[in-house]
Amino acid sequence: NTCNEVSRGLQENCIGCGSEDVYGVTRIVGYYSKITNWNKNKIGELKDRHSGNYKLVVSE
């Protein structure tokens, strides 16, 4: 888009200027891919993924 805003997550509109001229990029096994080239099933899988701060708890 024209404002060159970069944000995390899947966005429908630019968070900087509100433009609909946005595209998503994701990292798959070490390389980046534009999701505009994906089919609807693959995009559905991406939306179903969860991210978070996961910790391993070790009990004694």
C-alpha positions as MATLAB code, in Angstrom:
seq = 'NTCNEVSRGLQENCIGCGSEDVYGVTRIVGYYSKITNWNKNKIGELKDRHSGNYKLVVSE';
ca = [
       0.000    0.000    0.000;
       1.044    3.627   -0.247;
       1.810    4.217    3.446;
       4.224    1.214    3.666;
       2.862    0.179    7.083;
       3.945   -3.260    8.307;
       1.952   -5.151   10.932;
       1.649   -8.637   12.399;
      -1.321  -10.897   11.913;
      -3.819  -11.308    9.117;
      -5.333   -7.913    8.342;
      -8.180   -7.051    5.971;
      -7.219   -3.359    5.977;
      -4.023   -1.433    6.620;
      -3.791   -0.395   10.270;
      -1.917    2.753    9.231;
      -4.130    4.241    6.528;
      -7.158    1.917    6.266;
      -6.389    0.903    2.671;
      -7.640   -2.460    1.416;
      -4.448   -2.741   -0.672;
      -2.759   -5.202    1.717;
      -1.276   -8.676    1.416;
      -0.158  -11.259    3.927;
       3.218  -12.948    4.130;
       3.963  -15.975    6.268;
       7.074  -17.973    7.041;
       6.902  -21.635    6.082;
       9.894  -23.880    6.829;
      12.470  -21.107    6.564;
      11.156  -19.115    3.610;
       8.518  -16.421    3.170;
       5.446  -16.806    0.987;
       2.665  -14.402   -0.031;
      -0.648  -15.915    0.995;
      -2.397  -14.334   -2.001;
      -1.049  -17.264   -4.032;
      -2.656  -19.865   -1.725;
      -5.948  -21.685   -2.186;
      -8.809  -21.171    0.280;
      -8.100  -24.412    2.166;
      -4.482  -23.460    2.832;
      -5.561  -19.979    4.014;
      -8.076  -21.685    6.332;
      -5.255  -23.750    7.846;
      -3.240  -20.577    8.426;
      -6.140  -18.885   10.213;
      -6.584  -21.950   12.446;
      -2.982  -21.877   13.664;
      -2.368  -20.676   17.178;
       0.585  -18.679   18.420;
       1.515  -17.973   21.969;
       4.084  -17.980   24.700;
       4.390  -21.656   25.567;
       6.461  -22.870   28.518;
       7.577  -26.342   29.490;
       6.758  -27.133   33.110;
       8.892  -29.805   34.731;
       7.567  -31.402   37.897;
       9.800  -33.221   40.337;
];
